[in-house]
């Protein structure tokens, strides 16, 4: 048996999907990575939960890390690999 793999390069990552776990909300929304820089704090459009503030915003930190890694693409690239279903 073999597994199907799904892979994508960091440079292909343009959008993040956020799944809200606050107050049993369950809301799912997507933001372009650039929006993680602009909004402080990120807010769930369904229940209005807020994550982070001007100094402590993990989603903004993620955007900065992705930007730094993307700027190093002349030296290396990062590929994410997700396992898929097993094939017979």
C-alpha positions in Angstrom: 0.0 0.0 0.0 1.1 3.6 -0.6 -0.1 6.9 0.6 -1.1 9.9 -1.5 0.8 13.0 -0.4 -0.3 16.6 -0.9 2.5 19.0 -0.9 2.8 22.8 -1.4 5.6 25.3 -1.2 5.6 28.1 1.3 5.6 30.5 -1.7 2.2 29.1 -2.7 0.6 29.9 0.7 -1.5 33.0 0.4 -4.5 32.4 2.7 -5.0 31.1 6.2 -8.2 29.5 7.4 -9.0 30.1 11.1 -11.3 27.8 13.0 -12.8 29.6 16.0 -12.9 27.6 19.2 -14.1 30.4 21.5 -17.4 30.0 23.2 -18.1 26.9 21.2 -18.5 29.2 18.2 -17.2 26.8 15.5 -17.0 29.7 12.9 -14.6 29.2 10.1 -13.2 32.1 8.1 -10.3 32.8 5.8 -7.9 35.7 5.6 -5.1 36.6 3.2 -1.8 36.3 5.0 -1.3 40.1 4.4 -4.4 40.8 6.5 -2.6 39.2 9.6 -0.3 42.2 9.5 -3.0 44.8 9.3 -5.6 43.7 11.8 -5.0 44.0 15.5 -6.4 42.0 17.1 -7.8 39.4 14.7 -11.5 39.0 15.4 -13.9 36.2 14.6 -16.7 37.6 12.4 -19.2 35.2 13.9 -18.8 35.6 17.7 -16.5 38.6 17.8 -13.8 36.8 19.9 -10.5 38.6 19.7 -7.1 37.0 19.5 -4.0 38.9 20.5 -3.3 42.6 20.9 -0.8 45.1 19.6 2.1 43.5 21.4 1.1 39.9 21.7 -0.5 38.6 18.5 0.5 35.1 17.5 -1.2 35.3 14.2 0.8 38.4 13.3 3.9 36.6 14.5 3.0 33.8 12.1 2.8 36.3 9.2 6.2 37.7 10.1 7.8 34.2 10.1 6.2 33.4 6.8 7.4 36.7 5.3 11.0 36.1 6.6 11.1 32.5 5.2 9.7 33.7 1.9 12.4 36.3 1.7 15.0 33.5 1.8 13.7 31.7 -1.3 17.0 32.4 -3.1 18.7 30.1 -0.6 16.0 27.5 0.1 12.3 27.0 0.0 10.0 25.3 2.5 7.6 22.6 1.4 4.7 21.4 3.5 3.7 17.8 3.1 0.3 16.5 4.2 -0.4 12.8 4.2 -3.5 11.7 2.3 -5.5 8.5 2.0 -3.8 5.1 1.7 -4.1 3.5 -1.7 -4.2 -0.3 -2.4 
